[in-house]
Amino acid sequence: MVGETGKSSLEEQIDENLRKVFQKDTEEPVPDRFVDLLKQLKEREQANDK
């Protein structure tokens, strides 16, 4: 059976389960080391633009 979105109920279940799995990942904090690396890259970009 196809729902309003044009997807079968199985596809809708898969979508919902994937959302649940990846939602947990998006709620985790970014590690400090990664934030520091991003800051360094941004500083280098700004220095190169001058």
Summary of the structure (lengths in Angstrom):
residues: 50
radius of gyration: 19.9
end to end distance: 58.8
largest distance: 58.8
contacts: 84
relative contact order: 0.08
helix: 74%
strand: 4%
